[in-house]
Amino acid sequence: MSTATTAVAPSPALTAADRCDRCGAQAYLRVELQSGGELLFCAHHAREHGDKIKELAANVVDETHKLTEKRPIVD
């Protein structure tokens, strides 16, 4: 008997073009749902709906750290 394995492709990084499904702000959290599909959230709505996200998520890509990273100032 042979065994089949399946690999899941990693989610791409979020970009400035990815928008929150609640308010349209830049998304910093991608939630892949157990039922299939995905939702995108800004940091505010990710915090607001955090408990429900944990219940429904199969995978979460959290890039909220980008909000506090120091970036070099270019003259």
The first five atom37 places (N, CA, C, CB, O) and aatype in JSON, in Angstrom:
{
  "aatype": [12, 15, 16, 0, 16, 16, 0, 19, 0, 14, 15, 14, 0, 10, 16, 0, 0, 3, 1, 4, 3, 1, 4, 7, 0, 5, 0, 18, 10, 1, 19, 6, 10, 5, 15, 7, 7, 6, 10, 10, 13, 4, 0, 8, 8, 0, 1, 6, 8, 7, 3, 11, 9, 11, 6, 10, 0, 0, 2, 19, 19, 3, 6, 16, 8, 11, 10, 16, 6, 11, 1, 14, 9, 19, 3],
  "atom_mask": [
    [1, 1, 1, 1, 1],
    [1, 1, 1, 1, 1],
    [1, 1, 1, 1, 1],
    [1, 1, 1, 1, 1],
    [1, 1, 1, 1, 1],
    [1, 1, 1, 1, 1],
    [1, 1, 1, 1, 1],
    [1, 1, 1, 1, 1],
    [1, 1, 1, 1, 1],
    [1, 1, 1, 1, 1],
    [1, 1, 1, 1, 1],
    [1, 1, 1, 1, 1],
    [1, 1, 1, 1, 1],
    [1, 1, 1, 1, 1],
    [1, 1, 1, 1, 1],
    [1, 1, 1, 1, 1],
    [1, 1, 1, 1, 1],
    [1, 1, 1, 1, 1],
    [1, 1, 1, 1, 1],
    [1, 1, 1, 1, 1],
    [1, 1, 1, 1, 1],
    [1, 1, 1, 1, 1],
    [1, 1, 1, 1, 1],
    [1, 1, 1, 0, 1],
    [1, 1, 1, 1, 1],
    [1, 1, 1, 1, 1],
    [1, 1, 1, 1, 1],
    [1, 1, 1, 1, 1],
    [1, 1, 1, 1, 1],
    [1, 1, 1, 1, 1],
    [1, 1, 1, 1, 1],
    [1, 1, 1, 1, 1],
    [1, 1, 1, 1, 1],
    [1, 1, 1, 1, 1],
    [1, 1, 1, 1, 1],
    [1, 1, 1, 0, 1],
    [1, 1, 1, 0, 1],
    [1, 1, 1, 1, 1],
    [1, 1, 1, 1, 1],
    [1, 1, 1, 1, 1],
    [1, 1, 1, 1, 1],
    [1, 1, 1, 1, 1],
    [1, 1, 1, 1, 1],
    [1, 1, 1, 1, 1],
    [1, 1, 1, 1, 1],
    [1, 1, 1, 1, 1],
    [1, 1, 1, 1, 1],
    [1, 1, 1, 1, 1],
    [1, 1, 1, 1, 1],
    [1, 1, 1, 0, 1],
    [1, 1, 1, 1, 1],
    [1, 1, 1, 1, 1],
    [1, 1, 1, 1, 1],
    [1, 1, 1, 1, 1],
    [1, 1, 1, 1, 1],
    [1, 1, 1, 1, 1],
    [1, 1, 1, 1, 1],
    [1, 1, 1, 1, 1],
    [1, 1, 1, 1, 1],
    [1, 1, 1, 1, 1],
    [1, 1, 1, 1, 1],
    [1, 1, 1, 1, 1],
    [1, 1, 1, 1, 1],
    [1, 1, 1, 1, 1],
    [1, 1, 1, 1, 1],
    [1, 1, 1, 1, 1],
    [1, 1, 1, 1, 1],
    [1, 1, 1, 1, 1],
    [1, 1, 1, 1, 1],
    [1, 1, 1, 1, 1],
    [1, 1, 1, 1, 1],
    [1, 1, 1, 1, 1],
    [1, 1, 1, 1, 1],
    [1, 1, 1, 1, 1],
    [1, 1, 1, 1, 1]
  ],
  "atom_positions": [
    [[0.85, -1.17, 0.0], [0.0, 0.0, 0.0], [0.9, 1.24, 0.0], [-0.97, 0.0, 1.23], [1.83, 1.32, 0.8]],
    [[0.63, 2.18, -0.87], [1.43, 3.4, -0.91], [0.72, 4.51, -0.14], [1.69, 3.84, -2.37], [-0.51, 4.55, -0.04]],
    [[1.51, 5.39, 0.38], [0.95, 6.53, 1.1], [1.15, 7.78, 0.27], [1.59, 6.69, 2.51], [2.21, 8.0, -0.31]],
    [[0.14, 8.57, 0.22], [0.22, 9.84, -0.5], [0.39, 10.96, 0.52], [-1.04, 10.08, -1.38], [-0.24, 10.97, 1.57]],
    [[1.24, 11.88, 0.18], [1.39, 13.06, 1.04], [1.04, 14.27, 0.22], [2.84, 13.17, 1.61], [1.23, 14.32, -0.99]],
    [[0.51, 15.24, 0.91], [0.18, 16.49, 0.23], [0.94, 17.61, 0.91], [-1.36, 16.76, 0.25], [1.08, 17.64, 2.13]],
    [[1.42, 18.52, 0.11], [2.13, 19.68, 0.64], [1.27, 20.91, 0.41], [3.52, 19.84, -0.03], [0.61, 21.05, -0.62]],
    [[1.29, 21.78, 1.37], [0.56, 23.03, 1.25], [1.56, 24.13, 0.95], [-0.27, 23.34, 2.54], [2.54, 24.3, 1.67]],
    [[1.3, 24.85, -0.1], [2.19, 25.96, -0.47], [2.1, 27.05, 0.58], [1.83, 26.52, -1.87], [1.01, 27.35, 1.07]],
    [[3.22, 27.64, 0.94], [3.17, 28.72, 1.93], [2.4, 29.91, 1.39], [4.59, 29.15, 2.34], [2.42, 30.2, 0.19]],
    [[1.73, 30.61, 2.29], [0.99, 31.8, 1.89], [1.97, 32.9, 1.51], [0.05, 32.29, 3.03], [2.99, 33.08, 2.17]],
    [[1.67, 33.62, 0.45], [2.57, 34.72, 0.08], [2.52, 35.82, 1.13], [2.2, 35.29, -1.31], [1.53, 35.98, 1.83]],
    [[3.6, 36.59, 1.22], [3.63, 37.72, 2.15], [2.56, 38.73, 1.77], [5.04, 38.4, 2.15], [2.22, 38.88, 0.59]],
    [[2.03, 39.39, 2.76], [1.04, 40.42, 2.51], [1.72, 41.66, 1.93], [0.27, 40.78, 3.81], [2.86, 41.97, 2.28]],
    [[1.02, 42.36, 1.06], [1.55, 43.58, 0.45], [0.61, 44.74, 0.75], [1.74, 43.4, -1.09], [-0.46, 44.54, 1.32]],
    [[1.01, 45.93, 0.36], [0.17, 47.11, 0.56], [-1.14, 47.01, -0.23], [0.93, 48.37, 0.14], [-2.1, 47.72, 0.08]],
    [[-1.18, 46.16, -1.23], [-2.4, 45.98, -2.03], [-3.43, 45.1, -1.31], [-2.06, 45.36, -3.38], [-4.6, 45.1, -1.68]],
    [[-3.01, 44.34, -0.29], [-3.94, 43.49, 0.46], [-4.71, 44.36, 1.44], [-3.19, 42.33, 1.21], [-4.11, 45.09, 2.23]],
    [[-6.03, 44.28, 1.39], [-6.88, 45.17, 2.18], [-7.74, 44.38, 3.16], [-7.76, 46.01, 1.26], [-8.13, 43.25, 2.88]],
    [[-8.03, 44.99, 4.3], [-8.87, 44.4, 5.34], [-10.28, 44.17, 4.79], [-8.92, 45.32, 6.61], [-10.86, 45.05, 4.16]],
    [[-10.81, 42.97, 5.05], [-12.16, 42.65, 4.58], [-13.25, 43.39, 5.37], [-12.4, 41.16, 4.67], [-14.4, 43.43, 4.93]],
    [[-12.9, 43.97, 6.51], [-13.87, 44.72, 7.3], [-13.93, 46.19, 6.92], [-13.55, 44.59, 8.77], [-15.02, 46.75, 6.77]],
    [[-12.73, 46.82, 6.76], [-12.75, 48.28, 6.6], [-11.95, 48.8, 5.41], [-12.21, 48.91, 7.84], [-12.04, 49.98, 5.08]],
    [[-11.19, 47.94, 4.75], [-10.43, 48.39, 3.58], [-9.04, 48.94, 3.89], [0.0, 0.0, 0.0], [-8.32, 49.32, 2.96]],
    [[-8.65, 49.0, 5.17], [-7.29, 49.44, 5.52], [-6.3, 48.35, 5.09], [-7.17, 49.73, 7.06], [-6.69, 47.24, 4.74]],
    [[-5.01, 48.68, 5.14], [-3.99, 47.7, 4.76], [-4.08, 46.49, 5.7], [-2.58, 48.32, 4.81], [-4.17, 46.64, 6.92]],
    [[-4.04, 45.3, 5.11], [-4.14, 44.06, 5.89], [-2.77, 43.63, 6.4], [-4.76, 42.94, 5.04], [-1.78, 43.7, 5.68]],
    [[-2.74, 43.19, 7.65], [-1.52, 42.67, 8.25], [-1.73, 41.25, 8.78], [-1.06, 43.59, 9.38], [-0.81, 40.67, 9.36]],
    [[-2.92, 40.7, 8.6], [-3.22, 39.35, 9.07], [-4.01, 38.62, 8.01], [-4.0, 39.39, 10.41], [-5.07, 39.09, 7.57]],
    [[-3.52, 37.45, 7.58], [-4.23, 36.6, 6.63], [-4.69, 35.38, 7.43], [-3.32, 36.19, 5.39], [-3.88, 34.7, 8.06]],
    [[-5.99, 35.1, 7.4], [-6.56, 33.97, 8.12], [-7.07, 32.97, 7.09], [-7.71, 34.42, 9.08], [-8.0, 33.25, 6.34]],
    [[-6.45, 31.8, 7.08], [-6.91, 30.71, 6.22], [-7.89, 29.91, 7.06], [-5.71, 29.82, 5.68], [-7.52, 29.37, 8.11]],
    [[-9.13, 29.82, 6.61], [-10.2, 29.2, 7.37], [-10.19, 27.68, 7.25], [-11.52, 29.74, 6.93], [-9.81, 27.13, 6.22]],
    [[-10.63, 27.0, 8.31], [-10.75, 25.54, 8.3], [-11.72, 25.09, 7.22], [-11.2, 25.02, 9.67], [-11.55, 24.02, 6.63]],
    [[-12.73, 25.9, 6.95], [-13.74, 25.57, 5.95], [-13.31, 25.89, 4.54], [-15.03, 26.3, 6.26], [-14.04, 25.63, 3.59]],
    [[-12.11, 26.46, 4.38], [-11.61, 26.88, 3.07], [-11.75, 28.38, 2.94], [0.0, 0.0, 0.0], [-12.52, 29.0, 3.67]],
    [[-11.02, 28.95, 2.03], [-11.06, 30.39, 1.84], [-10.17, 31.11, 2.83], [0.0, 0.0, 0.0], [-9.52, 30.49, 3.67]],
    [[-10.17, 32.42, 2.72], [-9.34, 33.22, 3.61], [-9.98, 34.57, 3.85], [-7.93, 33.39, 3.04], [-10.8, 35.04, 3.06]],
    [[-9.57, 35.18, 4.95], [-9.99, 36.53, 5.28], [-8.74, 37.34, 5.58], [-10.97, 36.54, 6.49], [-7.75, 36.82, 6.09]],
    [[-8.8, 38.63, 5.28], [-7.7, 39.55, 5.56], [-8.18, 40.59, 6.56], [-7.18, 40.22, 4.26], [-9.31, 41.08, 6.46]],
    [[-7.31, 40.93, 7.52], [-7.67, 41.9, 8.55], [-6.56, 42.9, 8.77], [-8.0, 41.19, 9.85], [-5.38, 42.56, 8.7]],
    [[-6.94, 44.15, 9.03], [-5.98, 45.14, 9.53], [-5.67, 44.75, 10.97], [-6.55, 46.62, 9.42], [-6.33, 43.88, 11.53]],
    [[-4.68, 45.38, 11.58], [-4.3, 45.04, 12.95], [-5.45, 45.31, 13.92], [-3.05, 45.83, 13.38], [-5.69, 44.52, 14.84]],
    [[-6.17, 46.4, 13.72], [-7.29, 46.75, 14.6], [-8.36, 45.66, 14.61], [-7.91, 48.09, 14.17], [-8.77, 45.2, 15.67]],
    [[-8.8, 45.25, 13.44], [-9.86, 44.25, 13.37], [-9.34, 42.85, 13.73], [-10.47, 44.23, 11.98], [-10.12, 42.01, 14.19]],
    [[-8.06, 42.59, 13.53], [-7.49, 41.31, 13.98], [-7.57, 41.22, 15.5], [-6.01, 41.16, 13.5], [-7.91, 40.17, 16.04]],
    [[-7.25, 42.31, 16.19], [-7.37, 42.32, 17.66], [-8.82, 42.2, 18.08], [-6.75, 43.6, 18.24], [-9.14, 41.45, 19.01]],
    [[-9.7, 42.94, 17.42], [-11.12, 42.95, 17.78], [-11.75, 41.57, 17.65], [-11.87, 43.95, 16.92], [-12.59, 41.18, 18.47]],
    [[-11.36, 40.82, 16.62], [-11.97, 39.52, 16.34], [-11.04, 38.35, 16.67], [-12.39, 39.45, 14.89], [-11.26, 37.24, 16.19]],
    [[-10.02, 38.59, 17.47], [-8.99, 37.6, 17.76], [-9.52, 36.27, 18.27], [0.0, 0.0, 0.0], [-9.06, 35.22, 17.82]],
    [[-10.47, 36.28, 19.21], [-10.99, 35.02, 19.76], [-11.7, 34.19, 18.69], [-11.96, 35.31, 20.92], [-11.51, 32.97, 18.63]],
    [[-12.49, 34.83, 17.87], [-13.22, 34.11, 16.81], [-12.25, 33.61, 15.74], [-14.29, 35.03, 16.17], [-12.43, 32.52, 15.2]],
    [[-11.23, 34.4, 15.44], [-10.22, 33.98, 14.46], [-9.56, 32.69, 14.92], [-9.16, 35.09, 14.26], [-9.38, 31.76, 14.13]],
    [[-9.2, 32.62, 16.2], [-8.56, 31.42, 16.75], [-9.45, 30.19, 16.6], [-8.2, 31.63, 18.22], [-8.96, 29.09, 16.36]],
    [[-10.76, 30.37, 16.75], [-11.72, 29.26, 16.63], [-11.8, 28.73, 15.2], [-13.1, 29.71, 17.09], [-11.91, 27.52, 14.99]],
    [[-11.76, 29.62, 14.22], [-12.05, 29.27, 12.84], [-10.83, 29.04, 11.95], [-12.88, 30.32, 12.24], [-10.96, 28.5, 10.85]],
    [[-9.66, 29.46, 12.42], [-8.47, 29.46, 11.56], [-7.82, 28.08, 11.46], [-7.47, 30.44, 12.09], [-7.69, 27.36, 12.44]],
    [[-7.42, 27.75, 10.24], [-6.55, 26.6, 10.01], [-5.1, 27.06, 10.04], [-6.89, 25.9, 8.65], [-4.21, 26.32, 10.46]],
    [[-4.88, 28.3, 9.59], [-3.53, 28.88, 9.56], [-3.68, 30.4, 9.61], [-2.74, 28.43, 8.29], [-4.62, 30.96, 9.05]],
    [[-2.73, 31.05, 10.28], [-2.74, 32.51, 10.37], [-1.36, 33.04, 9.98], [-3.14, 32.99, 11.8], [-0.35, 32.56, 10.49]],
    [[-1.34, 34.01, 9.09], [-0.1, 34.72, 8.74], [-0.23, 36.09, 9.39], [0.13, 34.81, 7.16], [-1.05, 36.91, 8.97]],
    [[0.58, 36.32, 10.42], [0.51, 37.56, 11.19], [1.74, 38.41, 10.89], [0.41, 37.26, 12.71], [2.86, 38.04, 11.23]],
    [[1.52, 39.54, 10.25], [2.61, 40.46, 9.91], [2.46, 41.79, 10.63], [2.68, 40.68, 8.39], [2.96, 42.82, 10.16]],
    [[1.75, 41.79, 11.77], [1.55, 43.03, 12.5], [2.85, 43.61, 13.03], [0.59, 42.79, 13.65], [2.91, 44.8, 13.35]],
    [[3.9, 42.8, 13.14], [5.21, 43.3, 13.58], [5.73, 44.4, 12.64], [6.22, 42.15, 13.65], [6.55, 45.23, 13.05]],
    [[5.27, 44.41, 11.4], [5.71, 45.42, 10.44], [5.29, 46.84, 10.85], [5.16, 45.1, 9.05], [5.86, 47.82, 10.39]],
    [[4.29, 46.93, 11.71], [3.81, 48.23, 12.15], [4.78, 48.91, 13.12], [2.45, 48.09, 12.81], [4.75, 50.13, 13.26]],
    [[5.63, 48.13, 13.77], [6.52, 48.71, 14.78], [7.99, 48.61, 14.4], [6.3, 48.03, 16.09], [8.85, 49.04, 15.17]],
    [[8.3, 48.05, 13.24], [9.69, 47.94, 12.8], [10.26, 49.31, 12.5], [9.8, 47.03, 11.56], [9.59, 50.17, 11.93]],
    [[11.5, 49.5, 12.88], [12.21, 50.75, 12.55], [12.69, 50.66, 11.11], [13.42, 51.0, 13.54], [13.28, 49.66, 10.7]],
    [[12.42, 51.7, 10.36], [12.88, 51.75, 8.97], [13.85, 52.91, 8.83], [11.67, 51.91, 7.98], [13.67, 53.95, 9.45]],
    [[14.88, 52.72, 8.03], [15.85, 53.81, 7.85], [15.19, 55.01, 7.17], [17.06, 53.32, 7.02], [14.35, 54.87, 6.28]],
    [[15.6, 56.18, 7.6], [15.11, 57.42, 6.99], [16.01, 57.74, 5.8], [15.09, 58.6, 8.03], [17.23, 57.81, 5.94]],
    [[15.4, 57.94, 4.66], [16.14, 58.25, 3.44], [16.02, 59.74, 3.17], [15.62, 57.41, 2.23], [14.92, 60.29, 3.15]],
    [[17.16, 60.38, 2.96], [17.14, 61.82, 2.66], [16.79, 62.09, 1.23], [18.48, 62.44, 2.96], [16.73, 63.25, 0.81]]
  ]
}
